[in-house]
Amino acid sequence: MKKSIRNKSTSAHPLSRFVTREALALHLGLKSENIYKISCWLYVIHVVAKGKSRFVSYADMPPITGVKPPIKSDFAKWKKRIKARKQKYVPKFWAQFYVKKIEDANSLKSLGDWENLVKQCRTLMSIECTQKIDQAVSQKKSRLEKVS
């Protein structure tokens, strides 16, 4: 079956720019290759995967590099989602997602982009999550500096 990300609405959700197959897979506890279709609807993301069909909130998706950076209204949406879930922080999969992206960085510039993005989002994450990310950044930075 063809794997795709489609936008079904005429007016895209402001957080739709952060929707990635990898983030959805982590969030739903799936393997990325088991996701068949991702449809970005006006208010939710519809994910069809092997044996599952789920709706996901845009506010559960972590910001990424390579698109317009997060703005004040994006942070308001994430904070509103955190409050609605009766939690203090964003889901823990954000840390897993960022650690993976940091480990996959192939240059100091790319690593710096991810590091700056995470710094912007620190207030949304638990101390445990930020510590994991900081550790991944320092390890990757030392490996990349040895190569340079």
N, C-alpha and C positions, 0 to 999 in steps of 0.2 A: 504494500500500500504506500502511496506517495506521502512523504512527510512534509508538512508545510505550516507556515504561520500566515494566517490571513486576517485582514481587517474587514469585519462585516459591517461596520457602521460608516455613516457618511461623515460623522464628526468624531475623530479619534479621542480617546481619553488622554489627558495630559501625561499620565504615567505609562502609557502604552510604549513609549520609547525605551523603557527598561525591561520589557518582556523578552526573556531568553529561554531557549529550550533547556539549558543547563540549570538555570534557577528554578524553573518549574519542576524539573526532574528531582532536584534536591528537596524542594518543598513538599512534593507529593510522595517522596520515597520510592521513586521509580528510576529505572535506567533510561538515559536519554534516548537510546535507540528504540525503546518501547513506546515512545510517544509518536502517535501517527499524525495527529492534527491539532493545531493550536489556532483557535479563532478568537480574535480580539473584538469583542462586542462593545457596545457603548459603555456599559457599566461593569462588566465582568469579562474574564478570560475563560473560554470553554476549552478544556483539554480532553482529548480523546486518546487513550493509551490502551495497551494490551490489557483487557479485562477491566478497564476503568473508564469512566466519563465523569469529569469533575468541573465545577465552576470555581474559579480562583479570583480573589480580589486583586485589583491592580496595586493596591496599597501593601500587598504582601511581597511585591517584587523589589529586590534591592537595586539601587541605581548602578549604572555601568558607565565605563568610559567610552568614548567614541561617539557619543550623542550629546545633545544639549545638557549641560550639567544641571543638577537639581537646583530648584529655586525655592523661595520661601513658601509658596503655595504647595509645593510637593511635600515639604516637611510637615505642613499642616495636615495633609492627607495621611501621612504615615502616623503622625501623633494621634489623629482621630481613630485610625484603625487599631492602634495599640490600646487606646482607651476602650474601644468597643469590645476588644477581646479580653478586657479586664486584666491586662498585663502591664508590666512596667517598661518592657523593651520589645523591639522587633523580634521576629522568630529567630531561633538559634541557627537556622540554616544559612542566615546571612553570613555568619562567620565562616562556615564551611565553604560557601560560595566564594568569598573574598580570599580565603587561604588558597583555594584551588586556582583562582585567577592570578594571584601573586606568584604561586609556584610555577605557573605557565608563562609568566612574563619572560621575554627573551632579550630585554634590554633594560638599562638603567632608566631610560626615559619612560618606558611602559610601566616599569615598577613604580616610578615616581608618580605617574598618573593615577595608578590604583591607590597608592599611599595617600595622595592628596584627597581623593574621593572619600576614602575611609575616614580621614580626619574631619571632613565636613559632616559625616554621619555619626560621629562618636557619641553624641548625646542620645541617639536612638538605641544604642547597643549597650549591653551589660558590660561590666568591667572584665568578666571572664572572656567574653567574645573579643573585646578590644585587645586583651593580652595575647590571645591566640594569634590574632592578626599581626600585632606588633612583632611577635616572635617570628612569624613567617616572613615578614618584611626584612627583619635584620638578617635572617639566615640567607634569604635570596639575594639581598644586597651584597653580603660578603662573598657569595658564590659568583655573582656577576662582576664584582670588582676584581676578583682573582683572574677572571677570563680576560678582562680589558687590558 
